């Protein structure tokens, strides 16, 4: 009798776990659809499409030599030369003469 009860208990827990996983997937799908429609109504590209494009570009870059290779640098992103670097300009700061009296 205990073996039958244990088997039934395991079956009930497995069914509950499957229902929980299915409800999470359904909630994820609903949120995905709602946020995509919201983005489209506001004239923006859906975030899912943006992330997918970035992932595809990243994987394409990895297959072409990695993210730090020279082939990943695009024509518009030329390396900055030393002529473009500006050091900080020195400015002297004078202390204010008027100060509050110290607290007692």
C-alpha positions in Angstrom: 0.0 0.0 0.0 2.9 2.4 0.8 4.5 1.8 -2.6 1.2 2.6 -4.3 0.9 5.8 -2.3 4.5 6.8 -3.0 4.0 6.1 -6.7 0.8 8.2 -6.8 2.6 11.0 -4.8 5.5 11.1 -7.3 3.0 11.2 -10.2 1.1 14.1 -8.7 4.3 16.0 -8.1 5.5 15.4 -11.6 2.2 16.6 -13.0 2.3 19.7 -10.8 5.8 20.5 -12.0 4.7 20.1 -15.6 1.8 22.4 -15.1 4.0 25.0 -13.4 6.6 24.9 -16.2 3.8 25.2 -18.8 2.3 28.2 -17.0 5.7 29.9 -16.9 6.2 29.4 -20.6 2.7 30.7 -21.3 3.3 33.7 -19.1 6.5 34.4 -20.9 4.8 34.1 -24.3 2.1 36.5 -23.2 4.6 39.1 -21.9 6.6 38.8 -25.1 3.6 39.4 -27.3 2.3 42.3 -25.2 5.6 44.1 -25.1 6.2 43.6 -28.8 2.8 45.0 -29.6 3.4 47.9 -27.2 6.7 48.7 -28.9 5.1 48.6 -32.3 2.3 50.8 -31.3 4.8 53.4 -30.0 6.8 53.2 -33.2 9.9 51.4 -31.8 11.5 48.2 -32.9 10.5 45.4 -30.5 13.2 44.6 -28.0 13.2 40.9 -29.0 14.2 41.9 -32.6 16.9 44.3 -31.3 18.4 41.6 -29.1 18.2 39.0 -31.8 20.0 41.3 -34.2 22.8 42.0 -31.7 23.2 38.3 -31.0 23.4 37.5 -34.7 26.0 40.3 -35.3 28.0 39.1 -32.3 28.1 35.5 -33.5 28.9 36.6 -37.0 31.8 38.6 -35.6 33.0 35.7 -33.6 33.2 33.5 -36.7 35.3 36.2 -38.4 38.1 36.3 -35.9 36.7 37.3 -32.6 35.4 40.6 -31.1 38.9 42.1 -30.8 40.1 41.4 -34.3 40.8 44.2 -36.9 38.2 42.7 -39.2 35.4 43.6 -36.8 36.3 47.3 -37.0 34.0 49.0 -39.4 34.9 51.8 -41.8 33.2 54.5 -39.7 34.9 53.5 -36.5 38.5 54.4 -37.3 41.0 54.2 -34.5 41.6 57.5 -32.7 45.1 59.0 -33.3 47.2 60.8 -30.7 46.2 64.1 -32.4 42.6 63.7 -31.3 43.5 63.3 -27.6 43.2 66.5 -25.5 44.8 66.7 -22.1 42.9 68.3 -19.2 43.3 72.1 -19.0 44.7 73.4 -15.7 42.4 75.8 -13.8 43.4 77.2 -10.5 40.7 77.2 -7.8 40.8 79.9 -5.2 39.4 79.2 -1.7 36.6 81.4 -0.6 37.5 84.0 2.0 34.1 84.0 3.7 33.6 80.8 5.8 31.1 79.9 8.3 32.2 80.0 12.0 33.0 76.5 13.4 30.1 74.8 15.3 30.3 74.5 19.1 
